[in-house]
Amino acid sequence: MSILRCLALMVLPFLVFNCSQRDFDSVAEGQKLLRRDAEWADLATAGKDIEKIVSYWSDDAVLIFPGQPVLEGKAAIRAYVTASLNTPGFKIHWVSQKPVFSSDGKFAYMRGTDELTVPGTNGTPMTLHLRGISLWRFDPDGQWRCVVDISNEEPPPAPKS
């Protein structure tokens, strides 16, 4: 075997491994993900651009919200977002924190808190305080997208002793 061929066989695995891994800085990526999530929350609060709001979820996203059926995929999510934004008095805003990344930097999860205002049983607006977990994936186009979005109501405050 020629020296050139032997060298090529030794270098090829190194190149393949290094080209398949992206440089990952968890602090910088955490700030980037928090900014993206905050942009998304602001868009949802404004409630004007359904397609832009929906674009933050992956095509295969799953939503699990209190009192709602599990929603799977963009069509179901788009219908839910459209119905929500068309509900008089509906308003949502959330804040996420503490992104935690997989070792390869391709997935992350964050916990967050939400305020959701909806019409109550008598039509008077009521605000729900929710807590949740969102799972994000770094997609091939270089964008973080939410893959799983789960929330539930915060428990009532503990009685003071």
N, CA and C atoms as an extended XYZ file, in Angstrom:
483
Properties=species:S:1:pos:R:3:atomname:S:1:resname:S:1:resid:I:1 pbc="F F F"
N         0.858       -1.162        0.000 N   MET     1
C         0.000        0.000        0.000 CA  MET     1
C         0.909        1.230        0.000 C   MET     1
N         0.555        2.205       -0.804 N   SER     2
C         1.388        3.403       -0.879 CA  SER     2
C         1.231        4.239        0.382 C   SER     2
N         2.241        5.023        0.674 N   ILE     3
C         2.216        5.891        1.853 CA  ILE     3
C         1.074        6.888        1.737 C   ILE     3
N         0.845        7.397        0.554 N   LEU     4
C        -0.225        8.368        0.342 CA  LEU     4
C        -1.593        7.745        0.650 C   LEU     4
N        -1.790        6.510        0.177 N   ARG     5
C        -3.058        5.824        0.414 CA  ARG     5
C        -3.227        5.520        1.913 C   ARG     5
N        -2.187        5.094        2.556 N   CYS     6
C        -2.218        4.798        3.989 CA  CYS     6
C        -2.536        6.060        4.792 C   CYS     6
N        -1.925        7.156        4.424 N   LEU     7
C        -2.182        8.430        5.080 CA  LEU     7
C        -3.635        8.853        4.883 C   LEU     7
N        -4.138        8.675        3.683 N   ALA     8
C        -5.534        9.033        3.395 CA  ALA     8
C        -6.483        8.203        4.255 C   ALA     8
N        -6.199        6.914        4.413 N   LEU     9
C        -7.062        6.062        5.233 CA  LEU     9
C        -6.998        6.437        6.707 C   LEU     9
N        -5.863        6.951        7.161 N   MET    10
C        -5.753        7.364        8.556 CA  MET    10
C        -6.441        8.710        8.798 C   MET    10
N        -6.394        9.604        7.831 N   VAL    11
C        -6.949       10.951        7.989 CA  VAL    11
C        -8.457       10.969        7.756 C   VAL    11
N        -8.958       10.093        6.894 N   LEU    12
C       -10.381       10.096        6.542 CA  LEU    12
C       -11.303        9.988        7.757 C   LEU    12
N       -11.088        9.037        8.679 N   PRO    13
C       -11.985        8.984        9.851 CA  PRO    13
C       -11.943       10.267       10.677 C   PRO    13
N       -10.785       10.857       10.813 N   PHE    14
C       -10.659       12.111       11.551 CA  PHE    14
C       -11.491       13.211       10.890 C   PHE    14
N       -11.411       13.316        9.570 N   LEU    15
C       -12.170       14.341        8.856 CA  LEU    15
C       -13.673       14.107        8.955 C   LEU    15
N       -14.077       12.861        8.799 N   VAL    16
C       -15.504       12.538        8.885 CA  VAL    16
C       -16.034       12.861       10.267 C   VAL    16
N       -15.301       12.470       11.306 N   PHE    17
C       -15.746       12.739       12.671 CA  PHE    17
C       -15.825       14.243       12.926 C   PHE    17
N       -14.813       14.988       12.551 N   ASN    18
C       -14.794       16.429       12.818 CA  ASN    18
C       -15.798       17.185       11.983 C   ASN    18
N       -16.082       16.741       10.782 N   CYS    19
C       -17.064       17.431        9.941 CA  CYS    19
C       -18.484       17.146       10.408 C   CYS    19
N       -18.687       16.021       11.070 N   SER    20
C       -20.043       15.690       11.505 CA  SER    20
C       -20.376       16.324       12.850 C   SER    20
N       -19.387       16.822       13.565 N   GLN    21
C       -19.619       17.461       14.851 CA  GLN    21
C       -19.591       18.973       14.678 C   GLN    21
N       -20.548       19.671       15.270 N   ARG    22
C       -20.497       21.126       15.217 CA  ARG    22
C       -19.840       21.613       16.495 C   ARG    22
N       -19.132       22.738       16.369 N   ASP    23
C       -18.557       23.326       17.576 CA  ASP    23
C       -19.720       23.690       18.488 C   ASP    23
N       -19.604       23.348       19.754 N   PHE    24
C       -20.721       23.574       20.662 CA  PHE    24
C       -20.250       24.276       21.921 C   PHE    24
N       -20.802       25.438       22.151 N   ASP    25
C       -20.535       26.234       23.350 CA  ASP    25
C       -21.870       26.346       24.073 C   ASP    25
N       -22.045       25.613       25.169 N   SER    26
C       -23.348       25.545       25.840 CA  SER    26
C       -23.803       26.901       26.375 C   SER    26
N       -22.875       27.749       26.783 N   VAL    27
C       -23.264       29.070       27.297 CA  VAL    27
C       -23.809       29.930       26.153 C   VAL    27
N       -23.056       30.008       25.058 N   ALA    28
C       -23.503       30.813       23.909 CA  ALA    28
C       -24.783       30.235       23.312 C   ALA    28
N       -24.847       28.913       23.206 N   GLU    29
C       -26.038       28.283       22.623 CA  GLU    29
C       -27.241       28.463       23.545 C   GLU    29
N       -27.011       28.447       24.862 N   GLY    30
C       -28.094       28.686       25.808 CA  GLY    30
C       -28.667       30.081       25.663 C   GLY    30
N       -27.797       31.069       25.491 N   GLN    31
C       -28.261       32.449       25.285 CA  GLN    31
C       -29.033       32.557       23.981 C   GLN    31
N       -28.539       31.900       22.942 N   LYS    32
C       -29.213       31.910       21.637 CA  LYS    32
C       -30.610       31.281       21.744 C   LYS    32
N       -30.686       30.152       22.434 N   LEU    33
C       -31.974       29.468       22.580 CA  LEU    33
C       -32.948       30.292       23.416 C   LEU    33
N       -32.479       30.897       24.493 N   LEU    34
C       -33.352       31.755       25.306 CA  LEU    34
C       -33.851       32.956       24.512 C   LEU    34
N       -32.989       33.550       23.676 N   ARG    35
C       -33.424       34.670       22.823 CA  ARG    35
C       -34.482       34.210       21.828 C   ARG    35
N       -34.259       33.049       21.213 N   ARG    36
C       -35.233       32.524       20.241 CA  ARG    36
C       -36.573       32.263       20.926 C   ARG    36
N       -36.534       31.676       22.103 N   ASP    37
C       -37.758       31.392       22.837 CA  ASP    37
C       -38.475       32.684       23.233 C   ASP    37
N       -37.716       33.706       23.649 N   ALA    38
C       -38.320       34.998       24.019 CA  ALA    38
C       -38.952       35.676       22.798 C   ALA    38
N       -38.305       35.577       21.635 N   GLU    39
C       -38.906       36.110       20.387 CA  GLU    39
C       -40.240       35.432       20.130 C   GLU    39
N       -40.246       34.122       20.285 N   TRP    40
C       -41.449       33.323       20.060 CA  TRP    40
C       -42.553       33.735       21.025 C   TRP    40
N       -42.216       33.897       22.293 N   ALA    41
C       -43.198       34.315       23.289 CA  ALA    41
C       -43.778       35.682       22.937 C   ALA    41
N       -42.929       36.602       22.493 N   ASP    42
C       -43.410       37.929       22.101 CA  ASP    42
C       -44.348       37.852       20.900 C   ASP    42
N       -44.018       37.010       19.928 N   LEU    43
C       -44.900       36.824       18.761 CA  LEU    43
C       -46.253       36.249       19.182 C   LEU    43
N       -46.213       35.268       20.071 N   ALA    44
C       -47.462       34.651       20.542 CA  ALA    44
C       -48.300       35.653       21.319 C   ALA    44
N       -47.649       36.485       22.135 N   THR    45
C       -48.378       37.505       22.893 CA  THR    45
C       -49.028       38.509       21.953 C   THR    45
N       -48.309       38.915       20.917 N   ALA    46
C       -48.866       39.854       19.934 CA  ALA    46
C       -50.028       39.218       19.182 C   ALA    46
N       -49.937       37.912       18.915 N   GLY    47
C       -51.039       37.160       18.311 CA  GLY    47
C       -51.415       37.568       16.901 C   GLY    47
N       -50.473       38.060       16.121 N   LYS    48
C       -50.812       38.568       14.787 CA  LYS    48
C       -50.389       37.659       13.642 C   LYS    48
N       -49.333       36.892       13.792 N   ASP    49
C       -48.782       36.124       12.675 CA  ASP    49
C       -48.764       34.633       13.016 C   ASP    49
N       -49.853       33.965       12.674 N   ILE    50
C       -50.010       32.553       13.011 CA  ILE    50
C       -48.891       31.708       12.402 C   ILE    50
N       -48.573       31.949       11.136 N   GLU    51
C       -47.537       31.139       10.485 CA  GLU    51
C       -46.178       31.320       11.154 C   GLU    51
N       -45.849       32.513       11.537 N   LYS    52
C       -44.567       32.765       12.213 CA  LYS    52
C       -44.555       32.080       13.583 C   LYS    52
N       -45.663       32.174       14.316 N   ILE    53
C       -45.763       31.514       15.619 CA  ILE    53
C       -45.567       30.003       15.460 C   ILE    53
N       -46.263       29.416       14.508 N   VAL    54
C       -46.219       27.968       14.288 CA  VAL    54
C       -44.831       27.523       13.813 C   VAL    54
N       -44.092       28.406       13.155 N   SER    55
C       -42.773       28.038       12.604 CA  SER    55
C       -41.752       27.684       13.687 C   SER    55
N       -41.999       28.037       14.924 N   TYR    56
C       -41.067       27.717       16.004 CA  TYR    56
C       -41.191       26.261       16.468 C   TYR    56
N       -42.271       25.588       16.075 N   TRP    57
C       -42.404       24.159       16.360 CA  TRP    57
C       -41.865       23.364       15.180 C   TRP    57
N       -41.334       22.187       15.436 N   SER    58
C       -40.896       21.296       14.370 CA  SER    58
C       -42.128       20.705       13.684 C   SER    58
N       -41.926       20.138       12.492 N   ASP    59
C       -43.044       19.529       11.762 CA  ASP    59
C       -43.656       18.358       12.529 C   ASP    59
N       -42.859       17.701       13.364 N   ASP    60
C       -43.323       16.532       14.108 CA  ASP    60
C       -43.586       16.832       15.587 C   ASP    60
N       -43.795       18.084       15.909 N   ALA    61
C       -43.969       18.507       17.307 CA  ALA    61
C       -45.199       17.875       17.955 C   ALA    61
N       -45.113       17.743       19.275 N   VAL    62
C       -46.211       17.225       20.095 CA  VAL    62
C       -46.460       18.231       21.210 C   VAL    62
N       -47.735       18.604       21.393 N   LEU    63
C       -48.122       19.536       22.451 CA  LEU    63
C       -49.029       18.810       23.429 C   LEU    63
N       -48.740       18.970       24.715 N   ILE    64
C       -49.566       18.377       25.771 CA  ILE    64
C       -49.890       19.499       26.749 C   ILE    64
N       -51.114       20.027       26.625 N   PHE    65
C       -51.553       21.152       27.434 CA  PHE    65
C       -52.717       20.723       28.316 C   PHE    65
N       -52.904       21.396       29.458 N   PRO    66
C       -53.977       20.996       30.371 CA  PRO    66
C       -55.355       21.108       29.725 C   PRO    66
N       -56.146       20.064       29.922 N   GLY    67
C       -57.523       20.076       29.431 CA  GLY    67
C       -57.662       19.971       27.923 C   GLY    67
N       -56.580       19.689       27.214 N   GLN    68
C       -56.612       19.610       25.760 CA  GLN    68
C       -56.186       18.213       25.309 C   GLN    68
N       -56.685       17.783       24.146 N   PRO    69
C       -56.147       16.526       23.615 CA  PRO    69
C       -54.690       16.743       23.190 C   PRO    69
N       -53.930       15.676       23.127 N   VAL    70
C       -52.557       15.766       22.639 CA  VAL    70
C       -52.611       16.201       21.179 C   VAL    70
N       -51.811       17.191       20.850 N   LEU    71
C       -51.746       17.694       19.476 CA  LEU    71
C       -50.449       17.215       18.848 C   LEU    71
N       -50.549       16.675       17.640 N   GLU    72
C       -49.364       16.167       16.951 CA  GLU    72
C       -49.288       16.741       15.550 C   GLU    72
N       -48.164       17.349       15.211 N   GLY    73
C       -47.916       17.838       13.867 CA  GLY    73
C       -48.395       19.263       13.646 C   GLY    73
N       -47.859       19.870       12.601 N   LYS    74
C       -48.114       21.287       12.318 CA  LYS    74
C       -49.573       21.594       12.007 C   LYS    74
N       -50.265       20.713       11.310 N   ALA    75
C       -51.668       21.008       10.964 CA  ALA    75
C       -52.507       21.141       12.245 C   ALA    75
N       -52.355       20.204       13.162 N   ALA    76
C       -53.123       20.250       14.415 CA  ALA    76
C       -52.701       21.461       15.245 C   ALA    76
N       -51.406       21.751       15.270 N   ILE    77
C       -50.906       22.900       16.037 CA  ILE    77
C       -51.407       24.207       15.438 C   ILE    77
N       -51.370       24.319       14.120 N   ARG    78
C       -51.860       25.530       13.446 CA  ARG    78
C       -53.340       25.758       13.769 C   ARG    78
N       -54.140       24.699       13.724 N   ALA    79
C       -55.573       24.818       14.029 CA  ALA    79
C       -55.768       25.272       15.478 C   ALA    79
N       -54.978       24.722       16.400 N   TYR    80
C       -55.071       25.100       17.813 CA  TYR    80
C       -54.686       26.562       18.024 C   TYR    80
N       -53.577       26.979       17.414 N   VAL    81
C       -53.125       28.367       17.553 CA  VAL    81
C       -54.156       29.315       16.950 C   VAL    81
N       -54.684       28.980       15.794 N   THR    82
C       -55.694       29.819       15.142 CA  THR    82
C       -56.932       29.960       16.025 C   THR    82
N       -57.437       28.843       16.538 N   ALA    83
C       -58.622       28.884       17.407 CA  ALA    83
C       -58.331       29.685       18.680 C   ALA    83
N       -57.151       29.494       19.254 N   SER    84
C       -56.794       30.222       20.477 CA  SER    84
C       -56.764       31.720       20.236 C   SER    84
N       -56.083       32.138       19.166 N   LEU    85
C       -55.951       33.571       18.885 CA  LEU    85
C       -57.278       34.212       18.484 C   LEU    85
N       -58.221       33.397       18.013 N   ASN    86
C       -59.549       33.914       17.665 CA  ASN    86
C       -60.516       33.905       18.846 C   ASN    86
N       -60.072       33.404       19.989 N   THR    87
C       -60.910       33.380       21.184 CA  THR    87
C       -60.861       34.754       21.853 C   THR    87
N       -62.021       35.415       22.014 N   PRO    88
C       -62.007       36.735       22.668 CA  PRO    88
C       -61.382       36.662       24.057 C   PRO    88
N       -60.476       37.576       24.322 N   GLY    89
C       -59.829       37.647       25.627 CA  GLY    89
C       -58.610       36.755       25.788 C   GLY    89
N       -58.314       35.929       24.781 N   PHE    90
C       -57.163       35.031       24.881 CA  PHE    90
C       -55.867       35.829       24.869 C   PHE    90
N       -54.966       35.458       25.746 N   LYS    91
C       -53.637       36.058       25.771 CA  LYS    91
C       -52.691       35.066       26.425 C   LYS    91
N       -51.478       34.996       25.886 N   ILE    92
C       -50.479       34.096       26.457 CA  ILE    92
C       -49.118       34.776       26.455 C   ILE    92
N       -48.356       34.474       27.463 N   HIS    93
C       -46.950       34.877       27.484 CA  HIS    93
C       -46.204       33.920       28.408 C   HIS    93
N       -44.980       33.612       28.024 N   TRP    94
C       -44.174       32.710       28.843 CA  TRP    94
C       -42.735       33.199       28.919 C   TRP    94
N       -42.055       32.668       29.908 N   VAL    95
C       -40.632       32.933       30.101 CA  VAL    95
C       -39.981       31.593       30.408 C   VAL    95
N       -38.961       31.263       29.639 N   SER    96
C       -38.227       30.014       29.857 CA  SER    96
C       -36.899       30.314       30.521 C   SER    96
N       -36.323       29.279       31.081 N   GLN    97
C       -35.049       29.461       31.791 CA  GLN    97
C       -34.246       28.175       31.798 C   GLN    97
N       -32.992       28.312       32.126 N   LYS    98
C       -32.070       27.210       32.384 CA  LYS    98
C       -32.039       26.135       31.301 C   LYS    98
N       -31.639       26.470       30.073 N   PRO    99
C       -31.524       25.414       29.054 CA  PRO    99
C       -30.494       24.362       29.477 C   PRO    99
N       -30.833       23.114       29.232 N   VAL   100
C       -29.942       21.991       29.487 CA  VAL   100
C       -29.795       21.246       28.160 C   VAL   100
N       -28.548       20.984       27.754 N   PHE   101
C       -28.277       20.418       26.438 CA  PHE   101
C       -27.846       18.962       26.516 C   PHE   101
N       -28.170       18.221       25.464 N   SER   102
C       -27.636       16.872       25.320 CA  SER   102
C       -26.135       16.988       25.078 C   SER   102
N       -25.417       15.900       25.288 N   SER   103
C       -23.958       15.953       25.157 CA  SER   103
C       -23.511       16.306       23.742 C   SER   103
N       -24.318       15.985       22.736 N   ASP   104
C       -23.937       16.324       21.362 CA  ASP   104
C       -24.438       17.709       20.932 C   ASP   104
N       -25.196       18.396       21.800 N   GLY   105
C       -25.670       19.735       21.488 CA  GLY   105
C       -26.804       19.789       20.481 C   GLY   105
N       -27.460       18.665       20.242 N   LYS   106
C       -28.539       18.635       19.245 CA  LYS   106
C       -29.929       18.740       19.865 C   LYS   106
N       -30.011       18.540       21.165 N   PHE   107
C       -31.285       18.641       21.871 CA  PHE   107
C       -31.090       19.473       23.132 C   PHE   107
N       -32.176       20.105       23.554 N   ALA   108
C       -32.144       20.866       24.801 CA  ALA   108
C       -33.539       20.822       25.407 C   ALA   108
N       -33.586       21.010       26.705 N   TYR   109
C       -34.881       21.218       27.337 CA  TYR   109
C       -34.770       22.430       28.236 C   TYR   109
N       -35.918       23.085       28.421 N   MET   110
C       -36.000       24.243       29.314 CA  MET   110
C       -37.296       24.141       30.090 C   MET   110
N       -37.265       24.645       31.289 N   ARG   111
C       -38.511       24.777       32.025 CA  ARG   111
C       -38.946       26.233       31.910 C   ARG   111
N       -40.222       26.445       32.127 N   GLY   112
C       -40.715       27.805       32.006 CA  GLY   112
C       -42.007       28.011       32.764 C   GLY   112
N       -42.412       29.268       32.809 N   THR   113
C       -43.693       29.632       33.414 CA  THR   113
C       -44.506       30.391       32.377 C   THR   113
N       -45.807       30.171       32.407 N   ASP   114
C       -46.723       30.792       31.452 CA  ASP   114
C       -47.830       31.507       32.205 C   ASP   114
N       -48.305       32.576       31.603 N   GLU   115
C       -49.568       33.186       32.019 CA  GLU   115
C       -50.496       33.088       30.824 C   GLU   115
N       -51.631       32.482       31.042 N   LEU   116
C       -52.600       32.247       29.986 CA  LEU   116
C       -53.932       32.828       30.422 C   LEU   116
N       -54.429       33.795       29.670 N   THR   117
C       -55.724       34.396       29.973 CA  THR   117
C       -56.741       33.868       28.969 C   THR   117
N       -57.836       33.332       29.507 N   VAL   118
C       -58.909       32.748       28.694 CA  VAL   118
C       -60.252       33.141       29.316 C   VAL   118
N       -61.332       33.036       28.536 N   PRO   119
C       -62.643       33.302       29.141 CA  PRO   119
C       -62.984       32.227       30.167 C   PRO   119
N       -63.449       32.669       31.345 N   GLY   120
C       -63.873       31.739       32.389 CA  GLY   120
C       -65.255       31.196       32.094 C   GLY   120
N       -65.797       30.435       33.015 N   THR   121
C       -67.104       29.808       32.807 CA  THR   121
C       -68.214       30.831       32.599 C   THR   121
N       -68.118       31.997       33.234 N   ASN   122
C       -69.152       33.026       33.050 CA  ASN   122
C       -68.748       34.074       32.008 C   ASN   122
N       -67.659       33.799       31.283 N   GLY   123
C       -67.203       34.725       30.245 CA  GLY   123
C       -66.202       35.763       30.725 C   GLY   123
N       -66.053       35.887       32.025 N   THR   124
C       -65.082       36.828       32.583 CA  THR   124
C       -63.685       36.253       32.385 C   THR   124
N       -62.730       37.074       31.938 N   PRO   125
C       -61.372       36.550       31.739 CA  PRO   125
C       -60.776       36.019       33.040 C   PRO   125
N       -60.099       34.902       32.923 N   MET   126
C       -59.364       34.348       34.054 CA  MET   126
C       -57.948       34.039       33.591 C   MET   126
N       -57.006       34.262       34.473 N   THR   127
C       -55.600       34.024       34.136 CA  THR   127
C       -55.112       32.783       34.853 C   THR   127
N       -54.600       31.861       34.053 N   LEU   128
C       -54.031       30.628       34.592 CA  LEU   128
C       -52.517       30.793       34.662 C   LEU   128
N       -51.948       30.273       35.707 N   HIS   129
C       -50.492       30.273       35.863 CA  HIS   129
C       -50.021       28.843       35.632 C   HIS   129
N       -49.229       28.674       34.601 N   LEU   130
C       -48.787       27.351       34.194 CA  LEU   130
C       -47.276       27.212       34.374 C   LEU   130
N       -46.840       25.995       34.416 N   ARG   131
C       -45.412       25.683       34.393 CA  ARG   131
C       -45.243       24.612       33.333 C   ARG   131
N       -44.094       24.589       32.719 N   GLY   132
C       -43.935       23.637       31.637 CA  GLY   132
C       -42.493       23.272       31.359 C   GLY   132
N       -42.378       22.340       30.457 N   ILE   133
C       -41.091       21.876       29.938 CA  ILE   133
C       -41.212       21.877       28.416 C   ILE   133
N       -40.189       22.405       27.769 N   SER   134
C       -40.142       22.331       26.310 CA  SER   134
C       -38.854       21.632       25.903 C   SER   134
N       -38.979       20.733       24.946 N   LEU   135
C       -37.836       20.019       24.387 CA  LEU   135
C       -37.580       20.601       23.005 C   LEU   135
N       -36.331       20.978       22.762 N   TRP   136
C       -35.941       21.619       21.505 CA  TRP   136
C       -34.930       20.753       20.766 C   TRP   136
N       -34.975       20.870       19.428 N   ARG   137
C       -34.025       20.150       18.573 CA  ARG   137
C       -33.335       21.155       17.666 C   ARG   137
N       -32.044       20.981       17.482 N   PHE   138
C       -31.287       21.813       16.548 CA  PHE   138
C       -31.451       21.188       15.177 C   PHE   138
N       -32.223       21.835       14.307 N   ASP   139
C       -32.535       21.282       12.992 CA  ASP   139
C       -31.417       21.531       11.984 C   ASP   139
N       -31.406       20.762       10.895 N   PRO   140
C       -30.342       20.891        9.891 CA  PRO   140
C       -30.212       22.295        9.285 C   PRO   140
N       -31.290       23.089        9.342 N   ASP   141
C       -31.209       24.451        8.790 CA  ASP   141
C       -30.556       25.435        9.766 C   ASP   141
N       -30.072       24.921       10.918 N   GLY   142
C       -29.376       25.774       11.880 CA  GLY   142
C       -30.289       26.493       12.856 C   GLY   142
N       -31.568       26.108       12.912 N   GLN   143
C       -32.526       26.722       13.831 CA  GLN   143
C       -32.937       25.743       14.918 C   GLN   143
N       -33.118       26.270       16.123 N   TRP   144
C       -33.724       25.497       17.197 CA  TRP   144
C       -35.229       25.510       17.002 C   TRP   144
N       -35.865       24.344       17.123 N   ARG   145
C       -37.320       24.249       17.051 CA  ARG   145
C       -37.833       23.396       18.200 C   ARG   145
N       -38.986       23.790       18.690 N   CYS   146
C       -39.610       23.063       19.795 CA  CYS   146
C       -40.217       21.769       19.251 C   CYS   146
N       -39.872       20.652       19.890 N   VAL   147
C       -40.332       19.341       19.457 CA  VAL   147
C       -41.435       18.821       20.377 C   VAL   147
N       -41.304       19.091       21.674 N   VAL   148
C       -42.311       18.679       22.653 CA  VAL   148
C       -42.550       19.856       23.581 C   VAL   148
N       -43.820       20.175       23.775 N   ASP   149
C       -44.218       21.314       24.606 CA  ASP   149
C       -45.266       20.792       25.588 C   ASP   149
N       -44.927       20.793       26.863 N   ILE   150
C       -45.820       20.241       27.892 CA  ILE   150
C       -46.020       21.289       28.975 C   ILE   150
N       -47.266       21.478       29.394 N   SER   151
C       -47.497       22.380       30.529 CA  SER   151
C       -48.636       21.854       31.390 C   SER   151
N       -48.641       22.328       32.633 N   ASN   152
C       -49.745       22.027       33.543 CA  ASN   152
C       -49.899       23.225       34.482 C   ASN   152
N       -51.025       23.238       35.184 N   GLU   153
C       -51.283       24.364       36.097 CA  GLU   153
C       -50.391       24.271       37.318 C   GLU   153
N       -49.935       25.442       37.764 N   GLU   154
C       -49.189       25.482       39.029 CA  GLU   154
C       -50.149       25.148       40.159 C   GLU   154
N       -49.669       24.513       41.205 N   PRO   155
C       -50.554       24.229       42.330 CA  PRO   155
C       -50.874       25.535       43.055 C   PRO   155
N       -51.984       25.552       43.774 N   PRO   156
C       -52.297       26.766       44.549 CA  PRO   156
C       -51.219       26.985       45.608 C   PRO   156
N       -51.028       28.225       46.016 N   PRO   157
C       -50.017       28.488       47.053 CA  PRO   157
C       -50.322       27.696       48.317 C   PRO   157
N       -49.274       27.261       48.966 N   ALA   158
C       -49.438       26.516       50.228 CA  ALA   158
C       -49.979       27.466       51.289 C   ALA   158
N       -50.887       26.976       52.133 N   PRO   159
C       -51.406       27.833       53.199 CA  PRO   159
C       -50.273       28.260       54.139 C   PRO   159
N       -50.351       29.497       54.593 N   LYS   160
C       -49.347       29.988       55.522 CA  LYS   160
C       -49.662       29.460       56.915 C   LYS   160
N       -48.629       29.028       57.615 N   SER   161
C       -48.852       28.482       58.959 CA  SER   161
C       -48.894       29.556       59.997 C   SER   161
